[in-house]
Amino acid sequence: MKMTHMKIGDNAPAFNLLGTDNAMHSLEEFTKKNILIIIFSCNHCPTVIAYEQRMINIQKDYLNKSVSMIVINSNDEKNYPEDSLDKMVERYKNQEYNFTYLRDQDQSIAKAYGATHTPEIFIFDQDRNLRYHGRIDDNRDEPNKVNKKYVRDALDALINNNPISIETTHSIGCTIKWSD
Protein backbone atom coordinates (compact mmCIF):
# COMPACT_ATOMS: atom_id res chain seq x y z
CA MET A 1 0.00 0.00 0.00
CA LYS A 2 1.16 3.49 -0.89
CA MET A 3 1.94 5.95 1.89
CA THR A 4 -0.30 9.02 1.86
CA HIS A 5 0.82 12.37 3.21
CA MET A 6 -2.20 14.21 4.56
CA LYS A 7 -2.48 17.95 4.18
CA ILE A 8 -4.49 20.39 6.28
CA GLY A 9 -8.08 20.19 5.04
CA ASP A 10 -7.92 16.52 3.94
CA ASN A 11 -10.67 14.17 5.10
CA ALA A 12 -9.93 11.51 7.71
CA PRO A 13 -9.44 8.11 6.08
CA ALA A 14 -11.99 5.52 7.22
CA PHE A 15 -10.93 2.60 9.41
CA ASN A 16 -12.37 -0.44 11.12
CA LEU A 17 -9.96 -1.65 13.78
CA LEU A 18 -9.96 -3.98 16.76
CA GLY A 19 -9.76 -2.26 20.13
CA THR A 20 -8.43 -3.24 23.52
CA ASP A 21 -12.09 -3.85 24.45
CA ASN A 22 -12.14 -6.72 21.89
CA ALA A 23 -14.66 -4.83 19.71
CA MET A 24 -14.28 -3.37 16.22
CA HIS A 25 -14.30 0.42 15.97
CA SER A 26 -14.84 2.58 12.89
CA LEU A 27 -14.42 6.27 12.15
CA GLU A 28 -18.21 6.58 11.80
CA GLU A 29 -18.87 5.67 15.43
CA PHE A 30 -17.11 8.84 16.61
CA THR A 31 -19.48 11.32 14.93
CA LYS A 32 -21.16 12.42 18.17
CA LYS A 33 -18.21 14.64 19.10
CA ASN A 34 -17.32 17.77 17.13
CA ILE A 35 -13.56 17.24 17.29
CA LEU A 36 -11.62 14.01 16.84
CA ILE A 37 -8.02 13.50 17.88
CA ILE A 38 -6.25 10.50 16.34
CA ILE A 39 -2.86 9.66 17.79
CA PHE A 40 -0.55 7.04 16.32
CA SER A 41 1.21 5.55 19.30
CA CYS A 42 2.55 2.31 20.78
CA ASN A 43 3.48 0.72 24.09
CA HIS A 44 7.26 0.87 24.17
CA CYS A 45 8.50 4.16 22.69
CA PRO A 46 10.16 6.37 25.35
CA THR A 47 8.58 9.47 23.79
CA VAL A 48 5.10 7.90 23.98
CA ILE A 49 5.75 6.97 27.60
CA ALA A 50 6.87 10.54 28.33
CA TYR A 51 3.62 11.89 26.82
CA GLU A 52 1.25 9.19 28.08
CA GLN A 53 -0.09 11.12 31.07
CA ARG A 54 -0.46 14.27 28.95
CA MET A 55 -2.58 12.27 26.47
CA ILE A 56 -4.80 11.05 29.32
CA ASN A 57 -5.06 14.61 30.68
CA ILE A 58 -5.99 16.07 27.29
CA GLN A 59 -8.84 13.57 26.91
CA LYS A 60 -9.99 14.24 30.49
CA ASP A 61 -9.85 18.03 30.09
CA TYR A 62 -11.63 18.10 26.72
CA LEU A 63 -14.12 15.23 27.01
CA ASN A 64 -16.95 17.59 27.97
CA LYS A 65 -15.98 19.98 25.17
CA SER A 66 -17.12 17.57 22.42
CA VAL A 67 -13.67 16.06 21.83
CA SER A 68 -12.93 12.34 21.34
CA MET A 69 -9.49 10.76 21.31
CA ILE A 70 -8.53 7.57 19.49
CA VAL A 71 -5.06 6.09 19.87
CA ILE A 72 -3.86 3.64 17.20
CA ASN A 73 -0.91 1.26 17.50
CA SER A 74 0.43 0.28 14.06
CA ASN A 75 3.80 -1.14 15.11
CA ASP A 76 4.96 -4.53 13.84
CA GLU A 77 4.33 -6.96 16.69
CA LYS A 78 6.54 -9.72 15.26
CA ASN A 79 9.73 -7.75 15.90
CA TYR A 80 8.18 -5.67 18.71
CA PRO A 81 6.07 -8.11 20.75
CA GLU A 82 5.46 -5.45 23.42
CA ASP A 83 3.12 -3.84 20.86
CA SER A 84 0.86 -6.89 20.49
CA LEU A 85 -2.86 -6.56 21.22
CA ASP A 86 -2.46 -8.53 24.45
CA LYS A 87 0.22 -6.10 25.66
CA MET A 88 -1.95 -3.17 24.55
CA VAL A 89 -4.80 -4.50 26.71
CA GLU A 90 -2.40 -4.73 29.67
CA ARG A 91 -1.15 -1.18 29.13
CA TYR A 92 -4.69 0.16 28.68
CA LYS A 93 -5.68 -1.29 32.06
CA ASN A 94 -2.44 -0.51 33.93
CA GLN A 95 -2.29 3.12 32.77
CA GLU A 96 -6.07 3.61 33.11
CA TYR A 97 -6.44 5.01 29.60
CA ASN A 98 -9.58 7.09 29.10
CA PHE A 99 -9.50 6.90 25.30
CA THR A 100 -10.13 4.21 22.69
CA TYR A 101 -6.96 2.20 21.95
CA LEU A 102 -6.95 0.39 18.59
CA ARG A 103 -4.68 -2.12 16.81
CA ASP A 104 -3.73 -1.47 13.16
CA GLN A 105 -2.49 -5.00 12.54
CA ASP A 106 -1.76 -4.67 8.81
CA GLN A 107 -0.47 -1.08 9.15
CA SER A 108 -2.82 0.11 6.38
CA ILE A 109 -4.31 2.88 8.52
CA ALA A 110 -0.92 4.36 9.46
CA LYS A 111 -0.10 4.37 5.75
CA ALA A 112 -3.46 5.94 4.85
CA TYR A 113 -2.84 8.77 7.33
CA GLY A 114 0.82 9.08 6.42
CA ALA A 115 1.85 8.52 10.04
CA THR A 116 5.56 8.00 10.57
CA HIS A 117 6.17 8.53 14.30
CA THR A 118 4.84 7.70 17.74
CA PRO A 119 3.24 9.77 19.09
CA GLU A 120 1.92 11.57 16.00
CA ILE A 121 -1.24 13.64 16.32
CA PHE A 122 -3.99 14.36 13.80
CA ILE A 123 -6.88 16.64 14.86
CA PHE A 124 -10.06 16.71 12.79
CA ASP A 125 -13.01 19.11 12.91
CA GLN A 126 -16.68 18.05 12.91
CA ASP A 127 -16.56 17.49 9.12
CA ARG A 128 -13.52 15.28 9.78
CA ASN A 129 -11.20 17.61 7.90
CA LEU A 130 -7.62 17.69 9.16
CA ARG A 131 -6.98 20.89 11.10
CA TYR A 132 -3.76 20.09 13.01
CA HIS A 133 -0.96 17.58 12.48
CA GLY A 134 2.20 17.09 14.51
CA ARG A 135 3.34 16.85 18.08
CA ILE A 136 1.64 17.38 21.44
CA ASP A 137 3.84 20.18 22.76
CA ASP A 138 7.41 21.47 22.73
CA ASN A 139 8.94 19.69 25.74
CA ARG A 140 8.99 15.90 25.86
CA ASP A 141 10.87 15.49 29.12
CA GLU A 142 9.68 18.32 31.33
CA PRO A 143 5.90 18.85 31.21
CA ASN A 144 6.16 21.78 33.64
CA LYS A 145 8.48 23.61 31.20
CA VAL A 146 6.23 23.41 28.13
CA ASN A 147 6.07 26.72 26.25
CA LYS A 148 3.99 25.67 23.22
CA LYS A 149 0.93 23.47 23.83
CA TYR A 150 0.24 22.71 20.17
CA VAL A 151 -2.61 20.22 20.69
CA ARG A 152 -4.35 22.21 23.43
CA ASP A 153 -3.98 25.44 21.44
CA ALA A 154 -5.47 23.77 18.34
CA LEU A 155 -8.36 22.32 20.35
CA ASP A 156 -9.10 25.66 22.03
CA ALA A 157 -9.09 27.41 18.65
CA LEU A 158 -11.48 24.85 17.12
CA ILE A 159 -13.81 24.93 20.12
CA ASN A 160 -13.98 28.73 19.94
CA ASN A 161 -14.29 28.83 16.11
CA ASN A 162 -10.97 30.61 15.78
CA PRO A 163 -8.16 29.95 13.31
CA ILE A 164 -5.42 27.60 14.52
CA SER A 165 -2.22 29.62 14.76
CA ILE A 166 0.11 26.63 14.25
CA GLU A 167 -1.45 23.95 12.04
CA THR A 168 1.56 21.68 11.60
CA THR A 169 4.63 20.79 13.60
CA HIS A 170 7.28 18.17 13.07
CA SER A 171 6.38 14.95 14.89
CA ILE A 172 9.01 13.65 17.27
CA GLY A 173 9.45 10.26 18.83
CA CYS A 174 10.13 6.77 17.62
CA THR A 175 9.43 5.86 14.04
CA ILE A 176 6.59 3.46 13.37
CA LYS A 177 8.03 -0.06 13.26
CA TRP A 178 7.02 -1.34 9.82
CA SER A 179 6.63 -5.03 8.99
CA ASP A 180 9.16 -6.65 6.69
C-alpha positions as CSV (number, residue, x, y, z in Angstrom):
1,M,0.0,0.0,0.0
2,K,1.2,3.5,-0.9
3,M,1.9,5.9,1.9
4,T,-0.3,9.0,1.9
5,H,0.8,12.4,3.2
6,M,-2.2,14.2,4.6
7,K,-2.5,18.0,4.2
8,I,-4.5,20.4,6.3
9,G,-8.1,20.2,5.0
10,D,-7.9,16.5,3.9
11,N,-10.7,14.2,5.1
12,A,-9.9,11.5,7.7
13,P,-9.4,8.1,6.1
14,A,-12.0,5.5,7.2
15,F,-10.9,2.6,9.4
16,N,-12.4,-0.4,11.1
17,L,-10.0,-1.6,13.8
18,L,-10.0,-4.0,16.8
19,G,-9.8,-2.3,20.1
20,T,-8.4,-3.2,23.5
21,D,-12.1,-3.8,24.5
22,N,-12.1,-6.7,21.9
23,A,-14.7,-4.8,19.7
24,M,-14.3,-3.4,16.2
25,H,-14.3,0.4,16.0
26,S,-14.8,2.6,12.9
27,L,-14.4,6.3,12.1
28,E,-18.2,6.6,11.8
29,E,-18.9,5.7,15.4
30,F,-17.1,8.8,16.6
31,T,-19.5,11.3,14.9
32,K,-21.2,12.4,18.2
33,K,-18.2,14.6,19.1
34,N,-17.3,17.8,17.1
35,I,-13.6,17.2,17.3
36,L,-11.6,14.0,16.8
37,I,-8.0,13.5,17.9
38,I,-6.3,10.5,16.3
39,I,-2.9,9.7,17.8
40,F,-0.6,7.0,16.3
41,S,1.2,5.6,19.3
42,C,2.6,2.3,20.8
43,N,3.5,0.7,24.1
44,H,7.3,0.9,24.2
45,C,8.5,4.2,22.7
46,P,10.2,6.4,25.4
47,T,8.6,9.5,23.8
48,V,5.1,7.9,24.0
49,I,5.7,7.0,27.6
50,A,6.9,10.5,28.3
51,Y,3.6,11.9,26.8
52,E,1.3,9.2,28.1
53,Q,-0.1,11.1,31.1
54,R,-0.5,14.3,29.0
55,M,-2.6,12.3,26.5
56,I,-4.8,11.1,29.3
57,N,-5.1,14.6,30.7
58,I,-6.0,16.1,27.3
59,Q,-8.8,13.6,26.9
60,K,-10.0,14.2,30.5
61,D,-9.8,18.0,30.1
62,Y,-11.6,18.1,26.7
63,L,-14.1,15.2,27.0
64,N,-17.0,17.6,28.0
65,K,-16.0,20.0,25.2
66,S,-17.1,17.6,22.4
67,V,-13.7,16.1,21.8
68,S,-12.9,12.3,21.3
69,M,-9.5,10.8,21.3
70,I,-8.5,7.6,19.5
71,V,-5.1,6.1,19.9
72,I,-3.9,3.6,17.2
73,N,-0.9,1.3,17.5
74,S,0.4,0.3,14.1
75,N,3.8,-1.1,15.1
76,D,5.0,-4.5,13.8
77,E,4.3,-7.0,16.7
78,K,6.5,-9.7,15.3
79,N,9.7,-7.8,15.9
80,Y,8.2,-5.7,18.7
81,P,6.1,-8.1,20.8
82,E,5.5,-5.5,23.4
83,D,3.1,-3.8,20.9
84,S,0.9,-6.9,20.5
85,L,-2.9,-6.6,21.2
86,D,-2.5,-8.5,24.5
87,K,0.2,-6.1,25.7
88,M,-2.0,-3.2,24.6
89,V,-4.8,-4.5,26.7
90,E,-2.4,-4.7,29.7
91,R,-1.1,-1.2,29.1
92,Y,-4.7,0.2,28.7
93,K,-5.7,-1.3,32.1
94,N,-2.4,-0.5,33.9
95,Q,-2.3,3.1,32.8
96,E,-6.1,3.6,33.1
97,Y,-6.4,5.0,29.6
98,N,-9.6,7.1,29.1
99,F,-9.5,6.9,25.3
100,T,-10.1,4.2,22.7
101,Y,-7.0,2.2,21.9
102,L,-6.9,0.4,18.6
103,R,-4.7,-2.1,16.8
104,D,-3.7,-1.5,13.2
105,Q,-2.5,-5.0,12.5
106,D,-1.8,-4.7,8.8
107,Q,-0.5,-1.1,9.1
108,S,-2.8,0.1,6.4
109,I,-4.3,2.9,8.5
110,A,-0.9,4.4,9.5
111,K,-0.1,4.4,5.7
112,A,-3.5,5.9,4.8
113,Y,-2.8,8.8,7.3
114,G,0.8,9.1,6.4
115,A,1.8,8.5,10.0
116,T,5.6,8.0,10.6
117,H,6.2,8.5,14.3
118,T,4.8,7.7,17.7
119,P,3.2,9.8,19.1
120,E,1.9,11.6,16.0
121,I,-1.2,13.6,16.3
122,F,-4.0,14.4,13.8
123,I,-6.9,16.6,14.9
124,F,-10.1,16.7,12.8
125,D,-13.0,19.1,12.9
126,Q,-16.7,18.0,12.9
127,D,-16.6,17.5,9.1
128,R,-13.5,15.3,9.8
129,N,-11.2,17.6,7.9
130,L,-7.6,17.7,9.2
131,R,-7.0,20.9,11.1
132,Y,-3.8,20.1,13.0
133,H,-1.0,17.6,12.5
134,G,2.2,17.1,14.5
135,R,3.3,16.9,18.1
136,I,1.6,17.4,21.4
137,D,3.8,20.2,22.8
138,D,7.4,21.5,22.7
139,N,8.9,19.7,25.7
140,R,9.0,15.9,25.9
141,D,10.9,15.5,29.1
142,E,9.7,18.3,31.3
143,P,5.9,18.8,31.2
144,N,6.2,21.8,33.6
145,K,8.5,23.6,31.2
146,V,6.2,23.4,28.1
147,N,6.1,26.7,26.2
148,K,4.0,25.7,23.2
149,K,0.9,23.5,23.8
150,Y,0.2,22.7,20.2
151,V,-2.6,20.2,20.7
152,R,-4.4,22.2,23.4
153,D,-4.0,25.4,21.4
154,A,-5.5,23.8,18.3
155,L,-8.4,22.3,20.4
156,D,-9.1,25.7,22.0
157,A,-9.1,27.4,18.6
158,L,-11.5,24.9,17.1
159,I,-13.8,24.9,20.1
160,N,-14.0,28.7,19.9
161,N,-14.3,28.8,16.1
162,N,-11.0,30.6,15.8
163,P,-8.2,30.0,13.3
164,I,-5.4,27.6,14.5
165,S,-2.2,29.6,14.8
166,I,0.1,26.6,14.2
167,E,-1.5,23.9,12.0
168,T,1.6,21.7,11.6
169,T,4.6,20.8,13.6
170,H,7.3,18.2,13.1
171,S,6.4,15.0,14.9
172,I,9.0,13.7,17.3
173,G,9.5,10.3,18.8
174,C,10.1,6.8,17.6
175,T,9.4,5.9,14.0
176,I,6.6,3.5,13.4
177,K,8.0,-0.1,13.3
178,W,7.0,-1.3,9.8
179,S,6.6,-5.0,9.0
180,D,9.2,-6.7,6.7
